[in-house]
């Protein structure tokens, strides 16, 4: 039986307009999933996979299954989205709002999620933490959600990808269902939301908060370095450097220094701005977050020397290893779809990215990597986001939070300390990502 995988991105400026609109969008997505869980039950039994989730840019719909009944399932999804304003009742709204409020709370009391949320809001021009959303959700009412749901269908810019064993005409008909049945507006489409990454200052930045669960001894340290605009070549070089660091981070920071059970490094792409992170989950009973961060910085300084003394044979082995991964064939339809879908979500549309990355890797030289690390990677702005657990290794601190999470007003020589997230963000410019790709 022929299988098809579909993805649709319903782009709208509404979710990123304000804190209140972000909360309303979370409720909107939760309400949709609640209704669709029942409506798509039989389809899921027949091996159709359906998922809807919200992002800052809008609503994402993923659907896969056998071709013969795919259009019927998709029609059901589109019709339920179109009918949502009429489906919202006071009783259902109260249930969904209480569940969402609980979800926000359960999110920010976990140190690792709070850390990720704070880093996200420090890097993005428009991003609100679960703490902020939790603080205003009780002020949102059913009438506002109905109005939001009605407006959402009037502000859409839709992109989609359909892959698999399906005729061009059938795929075209499937895609046309979305604007024909869902989009309700007169005139031109709404402009895409302009979302920007913030440019970190050259002075190292530290943002430290206490865990919101005072019984939790877990500390989270996120040492992030902002590399620059995500060009193809810089993306390959950043990934290659991360590959070189991966094993040393684990061996040195976890195994030898035993800073925590979780110690890893990874690359990031935040709104087309490259980054590289060293992430550690430590125990406040053994180490303070500042001590862990200092050890990370010491490790990174030492890695520079490791790279400068690398020989051609070691370098060639690392390049060959990454080339082997890049040349690996997709084993499933979903694997190929995921690669292409990311190009659409990023709005860069480089569908032959893998082949281009192979070309860049094949031409890399050791000198080129060493110079890039010294001139670009090492020069990147950096920020350390720390969530301190409760334990004897961590200095006592009376954390006080209002509507905004309030970082600790610590003093660190040679660093800029964030004491107000809002004020810090106001002082930063945005990154021009027009040359990303």
PyMOL commands that set and color helices and strands:
alter all, ss='L'
color gray80, all
select helices_A, chain A and resi 14-16+19-39+41-45+67-82+84-87+90-108+111-123+130-139+142-152+168-181+232-256+289-308+312-326+333-346+353-362+366-377+421-426
alter helices_A, ss='H'
color red, helices_A
select strands_A, chain A and resi 3-11+49-55+58-66+157-164+205-210+218-229+262-270+273-283+381-388+416-417
alter strands_A, ss='S'
color yellow, strands_A
deselect
rebuild
show_as cartoon
